[in-house]
Amino acid sequence: MAEVMVGLSYVLTGIAGLLAGLTVAVWGYAVALQRKFAGVLLRWEKPAFSLWTAALFAGGLFFLSGGMLSYALAIKYAHSPLIAKALYQLSGISFGVVGVVGLLYLGLRYHYLQPISERGIYKVRFDWSAFRWEVQLIPWEQVYDYYIHYDGVLAHFTLILRDRQRFSFSLPMHLYDTVERIIDIGVEKYSFLQSYGRKIARSSSEP
């Protein structure tokens, strides 16, 4: 039995190493991504992140349960030093994997945040061919109109741009009023400057 526990420890150590490397890479991309944003007023998790949340929570719970079971068995087999030692090692590695999964969750969360700023809203997509994040600011002056539809606890916004393109995003219902107010203020601010700026320019040019 001790040999089996040692083998499982090696396997689990390999998994922990792979997760640790992935976590470092995810955090590196997260830091680089956040540096591309400026003047952010609000950000929220994209609905797609719920799938990752469920998967990582299930994984963390699995390793936590495994660690607790290994610890309990180590106490049970305390009379057998070799088995107990192997089980203690397996328990410690399992708890370490849980910590790595938690760090992976926090880093991955930054990849699924939708930011909106005083200048406009950011369009964020991952370019798999170049293996990097592409960030494009859609300024409020490009927004001609928008419409909203609802789906349970989510509100889905579709921005109609002046070049006839569209940009859609989703958010939780409790943020609906705030985001709509930000969009309205940004679009109205541009319309005001567009209208009165021309009048001021014409008045200043008159003798």
N, C-alpha and C positions, 0 to 999 in steps of 0.2 A: 504493500500500500504506500509505503514511503517513496518508492520509486515513481509511482504514479503521480503523487503529489509534487515531487520534484519536476517531473516532466510538465505537469500543468503550470508550474511556476515559470518554467522557461518559455512556454507558449504565451502565458500572460505577460511576461516581461517584454516579449517581442511586440505584442499588441500595444502595450503601454508606450514602447519606443516609437512605434508608428504614429500613434495618436499624439504623442508629444511633438514629433516633427510636423505633423499636420497642424497642430495648434499654433506652433511658432509661425508657420507660413500664413495661416489665417490671420493672426494678429498683425503680421507685417503688412499684408494687403489692407487690413482694416485701417491701420495708421495712415498708410499712403492715401487711401480713399478719403478719410476725414479731412486731410489737408487740402483737398480740392474744393471744400465748401467754405463759404464766407457769408457772414451776416445772417446766419440761420435763426429764424424765429421759432420754428417748431419742427419736430421730427417724430415720426411714429413708425412702428414695425409694420412692414408689408404683410398682408395676410398669408403669403406663401411661407413665411417663416414659421407658421404654426406647425407645418409638417416636420421641420427640423426640430422644433421644440418637443414634439411628441416622440420623435425617434431618439433624441439625445436623453430625454427624461427616462424613456424605457431602458436605454442602454445603461444609464447611471444607476437606475433601480436594480437592474440585473447584477451589475458588479457589486453594488452595495449589499444586496442579499447574499451573493456569493462570499463576500468578505465576512459578513456576520456569521454565515453558516460555517465557514472555515475556522473562525475564531471559536465558535461553540464546540466544534469537533476537536480543536486543539486542546481545549480544557478537558473534554471527555477522555482524550487519549493521553492525558498528562503522564500516565504511568509508562508510556512508550516514548522516550525522548526523541527518537528519530522521526516518528510520525508527527509528534506534536510540533517539533521544530519546522518540518515541512509545511504543516498546516498554518503555523504562525506566519511563515514567509508568504504563503499563498494569500492569507488574509491581508497582510500589509500591502502587497502588490495590488490586490483588488481595491482597497481603499485609496491607494494612490491613483489608480485608473479613474475612480470616481472624481477625484480632484481634477485630473486632466480633462475629463469630459465636461466638468463645470467651466473650466477656463476656455475650452473649445466653444461652448455655448455662448459665453460672453463675447468672445472674439467674432464668432459667426454672426451674432446679432447686429453688429455694426455694418455688416454687408447687406442687411435687409432693412435698413432705416431709410425712410423717404423724407428728405429734408425740403422745407419750404422757407424761402428767405424774403427779405423786404424788397429785393430786386426782381424776384420771380421764383419759379419752382424748378428744381433740378430733375433732369431726366438721367437716370443712372442705369447702365446696362453693362454686363460683362461680355467682353469680346473674347470668345474662346479661341479664335484663330490667332490672335495676338497675345492671349492669356493675360489680359489686363482689364481694368475698369475704365469705361468711357463715361465721362460726366459732361453733360451739356446743360447750361442754364437757359431756360425758356423765360425771357424777361416778360414782365406784365404788358409791355407795349406791343408784344406780338399776339396777345390774347384778344380775340375779337368777341367771343362769347363762350358760354359753357352751359352744360346741362348735367343733371344729376338723376340717377335712379338708385333705388334702394333694394337691398337683398338681405333680409334678416337684420343682423347686427352690423352690416357694412353699408357704407355709402360709396357709390362709384361716381367719380367726377370725370367728365370728358371735356377737355378744353379745345375749343375751335380756334385755330390760329389764323392769322391774317393771310398766310400763304396757303390756306385751305387744308393744311395738315391737322392732325388731331393727336392729342396726348391724353391718355387715360390713366387714372390711378385710383386706388381704393383706400379707405381709412375706416376706423371704428366710428360708430354712430356718435359717441360722446364727443368726438372732435369735429363733427360736421359743422356746427355753427361757427366755431373759431376759424376753421379753414375757409369757409365761404366768406366770412368777413374779411379775411386777409386778401382773398382774391378780389372781392368787390372793391376794397380800398385801393389795391394796386392798380386795377383796371381803370377805376374812376380817376385816380390821380393822374394817370397818363392821359386820359381823355380831357381832363381839365387843362393840363399843360399844353396839349395839342391845340385845343380851341382858343384859349386865352393867350397862349404864347404867340400865335399868329396875329391876333388883334393887337397885342403889345408891340410886335415887330412892325406892323403897318403904321401904328400911331407914332412910333419913334422915327419912322422914315418920312413922315409928313413934315413939310416946312412949318 
